[in-house]
C-alpha cells in the first residue's frame, strides 16, 4: 500500500476487528513520483525515459506528506509487513524498462507507458534502509522505528502470516538459527552509500542510488551456517543452500475471523460492507 486513502480504509477495518493485514515497501517510504520525470542526462538531451525505472504498482506518491502518512501507519501498527516487492527488470534490455522504446524503434510507432515492466529492485537494500530507520540518530523522529518493531515488520510478522511460526521469525529454542548481524552502533565500517556496483543482483540500476545508511549487514547466518561475510569474501552461500518449507496455518495478527466477530454489534458487518461499497 502507498496511498493514504487505502491505508485509512485498512486502519478502519482493523479497528472493527476485521482480519486485515497490510504491507508496504521501502520505495513507498522514501521515493516520490518526481522520480518518474527523471531523464537520461542532467540536461535531458538523451531522451526522457529514465523515469521508467520507477514505474511500479501501486505507483509512487507525490509529496513528503504522502510518505509521512505511510510512516505514520507503519508506526501505529496498521502496516504489518514491509517487503521488498523485488522486481528484477533490467533498464538497458529489450524486454526491460526500455521495452516500449525498443519496440517503437522497430515498428516506427510511439512508446507506450503501459508496456513498461512493473516493479522496482529492492531485495538487498530492504533491511539496511529499515535498520537505518531503527538505529540512526540522523533519522527524522517522525520516521523512526524501534528495534522490536523493525524485527516484527521484517521477520516475525511475515513468519506468522505465512504459517512458518515455530520455525522462522524469532530467536528461540526450536527455531532455525537465521540471523542478521550488524556492525556495532557507531562503527564507521557499517556506514554505506548505496551504489549499484556494491550489490549482488544482476540488474543495471538501483532505485536508492546514492542514499546513505548508517549500517550494513556484516554477517548473515542461515540455519547456523555463515552465508554472508562482508569482510571476508562476501557471499558464501550457493543456490543449493535453499530449502522448500512446508507452510503451516497462518496466524492472524489483527482482528478475528470465523462466525460472528466478537466486538461487533448486530449488523455492524453489513453496515461496514455498505460503507466500502460507497
Protein Blocks (a to p, Z undefined) as FASTA:
>chain_A
ZZfklmmmmmmmmmnopacdddddfklmmbcfklmmpcfbfnopnojflmmmmgccdddd
fbfklmmmmmmmmmnomambdcfkpacddfbdcklmklmmmmmmmnopacdfklpcgddd
fklmmmmmmmmmmmpmkbcfklcccfklmmmmmmmmmmmmnopghjaopacehiacdddd
dddehiaklpccddfklpcbdcfbdfkgoiacfbdcfbdceehiafbdfknopaabdfkl
pccddddddddfehceehjaehiaehklmmmmmmmmZZ
